[in-house]
């Protein structure tokens, strides 16, 4: 083999590696097509020089890099399900208690349920973000943030939902079983809460 052939072979291998990324999941491995470092990216007028990933028409950049370039700090909820970016100059924003505008926060027992094509007590369709509560504890229609679950609305009730219990809707029976019974911190949000729900 001459130098030109070797160079062509190496370039082909590298391009193949860049164009096909293997994703390993519980069920096995599958391939997705992605381009590494394909786009020039500018954040607040500054060029982002680290690797980015172009997949399915979207550019992916590590959030930590975006926070660093914009002078923000990252606050995650307990389970890492929600990410909040805040100005580093705001020293009062250190955790969810200081980010969310809420009327009450308490640790509650949580269970989960799934119902195919179900309707809630208030008449809405069951979907992720629907939770059942005891309306004597949390009024129906209340917007909430539940650590480990995310943003939710109290739209349902249930015969077994009495007192400090919140029943979260999940998208399959298996997910509901996996959730089990656990204690979660629940924030009942004020109507003027600045965080998008």
N, C-alpha and C positions, 0 to 999 in steps of 0.2 A: 504494500500500500504506500502511496506517496503522501506527502504532507497535505495536499489539497483534499484527498479522499478522507484522511483522518479528521481534518478540520470540518469537513461536511458532515461526517458521522457524529462528531461531538456536538456540533450546532443542532443537528436533528434530535439527538437525545435530550439536550437541554430544552429545546422548544417543546418537545413532547412532554417533558416534566412540567413545564410551565403551563401548558394548555390543559393538562389533565391532572386533577388532584383527586386522590383517593380519600374518601371519608369512611371512617370506621364507626359503626354504630352497634347497638346491642344485637341487631339482627344480622350483622355481617358487614360487608364492605360494598360500596357503590362508588361510581366515578361521576365527577361533575366537571364540566369544562369551565376553566377560569383563566384569566390572564393576570400575571403578576407584574406589578409596576407598569401598567399600560398607560395610565393617564397622568398628565401634569395636574397637580392639585394645589390650589392656593386657599389658605384659610386666613381670613382677615387681611388679605393682601400679601401674606407671607407664603413663599413656596414651601410645600411639604415635600421633603427630600427623601423620606423613608419609603419603604415598599408599601404599595397599596395593592388591592386586589379588585379586579373588575370581574363581576359575575352577574349574569342575567341582567345586564344593563345598569347595575348599581356598583358604586365604588365603596369598598370597605377599607376603613382605616381604624387602627386601634384607638379606642376612646381615650385612653391615657395620653396619647400623643395630641389629640384634639384639645384636651384639657390643658396640657402644657403650653401649646401654641396660643391659646386664647386667654391664658392666665386664670383659668378656672380650677376649682377643686371638685373632685368626684366624691359623692356620698352614695353608698349602696344601701339598700334595705338589708335586713338580717339574712335573707336567703339569696341576695343578689338578683332579685327579679325586677327591680326598678333602679334606675340610675338617675341621679340628680346632679346637674352641673351648676356650681355657684361661684361668684366672684371670690377670689382668694382674699380680697380686702374685707369681706364680710365675715368677721370672726365669730359671729353669733350662729352661723349655719354650720353645725358640726355633726348633726345626726337627724333622723326623721322628726324627732320631737321639736327641733328648731326650724325645720323646713315646712312642715305641713301646718296649715291654719286649721286647727280642730277645736271642737267644743268639748270633747271628752276622749280620753285614751284609757283603755283598760285591757288587761289580759283576760281573754275569754276562752272557753272550751270550744273547739271547732271539730265539726264532722263534715262529711262531704256527700253529695248526692249526684246522681245522673238520671235523667229521664229523657227518653227520645221524644222529640217534638212536644215537650211539655210546656205547659202554661203556668205562670205564677199566680199567686193569690191576687195580685194587682192587675192581672190580665196580659202581662207581657210574655214574650216567648223566652223560655229558659236558654241562657247562653252564658259563656264565661263572663264573669263579672256580676252574675246574679247571686244573691245570697238570701237565705231564709233566716229570720230573726224572730225574737219575741217582741212584738210591737210595744209592749209595756216597758221594754228595756231600751230598744232602739226603734224610733218611729219609722214606719214604712216610707220609702222615698229618700231616706237618708243616704248621702254619698259617704263612702267609707274607703279607708285604705287598710288592708289587712296584710301584715308582714308575712311573707312567704306565699302570698296569693296575688296581691296587687290591688288595683282600684276596683271598687264594687259598689253596687246599689242594693239597698234593702228592698227587695221586691216580692219576697215570698215569706210564708209562714209554714209551720208544720206542727203536727200533733206532739212530736217529741222535742220541739224547740221551745223550751221553757226556761226563762231566766237568762243567765249569762252564757248562752250557747249561740254560735253562729254556724250555719250550715252552708258551705260554699258549693256552688255548682261547678262540676268538672265535665269534661267532654267525653268521658266513657266510664263504664262501670269499673273497669280496671284502675283508672286514675283515681276514682272515688275510693276504691278499696285501698290503694296505695297511700292515700292521704290519711286514712285511719281516723283516729281520735287524738287530738293534740291541743296544746295551749298555744294561742297566737295573740299578738298584740294588735288590737283593733283601734283605729283612729276614726272617730265620727267627725267628718269634715264640715267646716262652716261653709255656708253658701258662697261666700266671697273668697274661697280658697284659690290662691293663684296657680296651683298646680293643675294642669290639664287632666281631666278625668275621662 
